[in-house]
């Protein structure tokens, strides 16, 4: 059984800080192609190889299922029906399966409601990996949706084969962190949405796997006198809001979760990442790791990040959740800067109430 599947129930919210490689997004000069951070062909091969073993691939679905569940909770808060929804970078259609569950949050104190799928007329799942996209095509959840369509595309970097203003919601779970031109993709998603429609996404970012990154760096410094890139660069939460705003989205919401999962050793951690299709695909990656480096990294990992009383090692997955709305008529808009009649400072200090009157 997968280490992720065994230990996700013990995942906790936490934080960790280290020196990591950040992906920063700058304004691209007109006519210039975006820099190639990730090798699309290599990532496609990783995902195809992972999905070619369906049972092993399903064993590591727990992390993706948990994140999809938390993303769908946010959709549950939007009290409207959706006639046409796009799942961007759908993988094995995790979101589709989650939408058919009676309650996306099994620990919720709220009454169990009808599945969100009852509010969706058409769901289109798009991915570049045909094997992964059709991995679960025969499972029962496919028949619980009113209409489910799978579409294979060659890349997410080019315009998708849909007309503007087609969808009234776009979801994306754990695919955006492999996109080279994230600002361009989000701008295209904005164009595909109908006015006053939401985009909801979840991606790995920030300090994800900082324990593995630092352990490998220290092991290579000790044995080889230098370091190579073994963990992909990830976006920082501080950049995501700006990227959404540049893409034309309004009413932005960006928040993070840290899931800390225990693995028996660094070897099981890397094996599960490979089975998920989440191995490093950076253009400047080092193609292999020496055995002595791996052994040293295991020892350093336990020394620096191991917790007393636990036999395994913790691995942090930082999830960035984002929500943005396409501008539409009648949509709520923030007041102009300086138009407020009440000082937040005075309210927090208890000098005034929320209506502006003195206490």
N, C-alpha and C positions, 0 to 999 in steps of 0.2 A: 504494500500500500504506500502511496506517495507520502513523503514527509509533510508536504503542504496540507494534504487531506487530513493527516493525523493531528496536526498542530494548529490548524486555523482556528479551532474553537478556543484556543488559548491565546489568540492574538489580542494584543492590547494597544491602547493608544499611548504613544510615547514620542519622544523627540531625541534626536542625536545630531551632533554637529561635527563636521570635519572639513578639511580642505578637499573640495571636489571640483571636477570640471563642469562648468555651467555652460549651457547653450544660451547665448544672448541673441536677440533679434534686432537688427538695425533696418533702417529704410533702404530698400533695394533700389539702385539707380535704374531708371527706365532702360529697357533693352538688354539688361544684363541678366543672365540666368542665375538662380540662387546657388549658393555654394553646396557642394555635395558632401554632406556629413556622413550619410549612411549609404551603403552599397545595396541598392534595391534588389539586384539579382541575388546577392548572397542572402538577404533576408527572406526572399521568396523561397529559396532552396531550404533554408532552415525551417520555415513553416510547413512546406510540403513534406519534408522528411519527418517532422514531428507528427503530422496528421496521417502519415502512411502506416502508423501503428496505432489504430484507434483506441484500443483498450489502454495502452500506456499513456496515450494523450489524455484520455478522460480522467485518469488517476490524478492529474495535476490541474484539473479544472476548478478546484475549490477556491483558489485565490481569484480567478477570473469571475467565478460565480458570485463571490462575496462582493466584489466591486460592482458588478452589474446590478446586484440587488440594491446596493446603496445608491446607485445612479437612478434606478427605477423608482426608488422612494421619492426622489426629487420630482420625477414626472407625476407621481401620485398626488403631489401638492398642487398641480395645475388642474383646476376643475373645469375641464372641457373635453370634448370628444375630438379625435383626430382621424380624419378621413384618409390621409396618406402620410406615412412615416418612413424615413430613411434611416437604416442602421449602417453607419459608415465604418468600414473596417470590421465587419461583423464577426470574423473568425468562425467558430463553429456555431454561430447564431445563438450565442449565450444570452443576449438581450431578449430574443424571441422566446427562449425557454423561460426566462425570468418573468416575462410579461404574462405568462399563462398561469403563474402560481397565484393562489388565492390571496396571499399576503406577502409582499416582497420582504418585509421585515418580520421573521418568525418570533422575535422577542418583543414586538410592539405591544403596548397596553391598549391600543385602539382595537375596536371590534374588527373581526375578519370581514373583509369586503370582497366583492366580485373581482376577479382578475382584471388587471389594467387592459388586457387584450380585448375585453368586451367593449372598450371605448375606442378601439382602433379598427378601422375598416380595411386598410391595406398596409402591409409592412414589407418594405423592400430591403433585403440584406445584400450588401455589396462588399466584396473582398477581392484581393489579388490572387489568393491561393484557392484553386478549385477543390483540392482534396480536403482542405480544412473547412471550407464553406459548406461542402456536402457531407461532411463526416457524420453528422447526426440527422441526415435527411429522412431516415426511416424510423426515427423515434416518435413516440405518441404526441409530443407537444406540437408537432407540425400540423396536426389536424385540429388543434384547439384554437388556432387563429383563423379569423374569417378569411384572410387571404395572405399568403406568404410567398414572396418571390425571391429567388436567389439570382444575383447577377455577378458574373466574374468580369473584372476589369483588369487591364494590363498594368495599371499604375494608379495611385491616388494623387500623383503629382500633376496630372493633366486633367482638364475639365471632364467631369463625369457625363455619361450619355443621357442626361436628363435636361429638360427645358427649364428655363428660369420660372420661378414662382410655382414650382410643382408640389412641394411638400409643405405641410403645416407643422412639422416637427422633424428635427434631425438629432439622432443619438449616436454617440461613439464611445466605445469602451475598450481601452487599452490598445489603441492603434496609433494615436496621434504622436506618440513619442518616437516613432520611427519615420516620420515624415520630414523630408529635407526642407520643403517650402511650406512651413506651417502657416505663416501669414497669408500666403496665396490660397491655400486650401480653405482656410476659414472664410476668406473673402468670397470664394466660389460657393461655399455653403450658404452664405448670406444671400447670394443671388438665387440659389435654388429654393429658398424659403419664401412662402407667401408672407405678405405684410403681417406684422404683429404675431409672428410665430417664433418658437424657441429653438435654440441649439443647446443641447446638454452633452457634455463630454467628460470623460475621466481618462487621465493619462498618468504614467509614472513620471516622477520628476524629483527635483531637489536632491535630498540625501538618500535616495533609494540605493540600497546595498552599499552604503558608505563603509560598513564593517569589512566587506569583501574587498572593496577598492583599497582601503588603507593597508589591509593585511598583505595584499599582493604587492603593493608599492614598497612596503618595508622589506618584504622577503626578497624582491628583486634588487633593491638597493644593497642589501647585505651580501647577496651571492653574486650579483652581476655588475654592481657598481652603477646601475642606472635603472630606469623604469620604462615600461611600455604601456600602451593603452589596452586594458582588458575589460573595462566596464564602460559602456557607452555614455557619452555626455548627455545630460538631461536638462530640460528647461527648469528654471526657477519660478516659484509661484509669483514672484514680484514682476516677472516679465509677461505672464499670461494675460493679465488684465489689459496691458497695453496692446498686446497682439489682437485681442478680441475687439478692442476699441478701434484699432486701425482697420480691422475688417468690416467695420460699420455696424457692429452690434451695440445695442443700448441696454440699459437696466442690467448691468453686469453683476454677477455673483461669482466669486472665486473663493474656494476654501480647500483645506487639506485634511487628510487622515493619514496617520502613521500606523501601519499594520506591522507588528513585530512577530515573526513566526520562528519557532525553534526547529532547527535541523540537527540531526545527529553529528554531522561534520560538514566541512566545506565541500567534500566530494559529493555528498547527497544534494547539497544546495545547487551545485553546478549541474548535476545530472537532471534535477527537476527543471531548472531554467532551460536546459536543452530540450527536454520533453515538451515544454510549453512553447517552444519556438522563440524564446526570448534571449537567446545567446547574443553576444556582442556582434554587431554588424557595421561598426564604424569603418569608414574607408581606411583610416590609419591604424586599424587594429593589428595586434600581433597575432599571427595565425595559430600559435600553439604555446603551451606552457610546459616548461621542463618539470620533471617529476620532483627534483630536489626543491624547486621553487614552490610547488604545490605543498610538499611536506612542511616546508618552513612557514608557508602562509597559514596552514592549519594550526601550527603551534602558536604563531603570533596572534591569530584570530582568537584562540581560546584565552590567551594571556591578557589581551587588551579588552575583549568584548564578552568573554564568558562570564556567566553570573553564578555566584556561589549557590550551591544546592541544585543546579541544573546540569544534567549530563551533556546536553546539546549546546549549540551555539545560536545566538539570535541573529536574524536577518531582517532588516528594516525595509519596508516597501512604502514609500511616500506617494500617496495618491492625490493628484490635483483634480478637483472637480470644478467645472466651469459651466455657467449658464449665461447665455446672451440672447437678446430678443432682436429680431429684425424690426426696424422702425415701421410703425404703422399708424394709420389715422386713429385718433382717439386714445392712443397709448399714453400712459402716465409719463410725465417728463419732470426732471428736477427743476426747482426754481432757480432763477438766475442768482449768481454769486452776489452776496451782499443784500439780498432781498429779505433775509430772515429778520423777524422782529424780536426774537428771543436769543439771548446768548447761551450757548450750550454750557459754557463755563459756569454761569450763574445758576443754571438748572442743576448741574452736578453738585455744586456747592450748597444747594438747598435754598438759595436766595429767592428763586422764582419757581412757580409751577409751570407745567407744560403749556398752559394757555397764555403765559406772559405776565400773569398777575403776581404781585408780591405775596410771599408766604407770611 
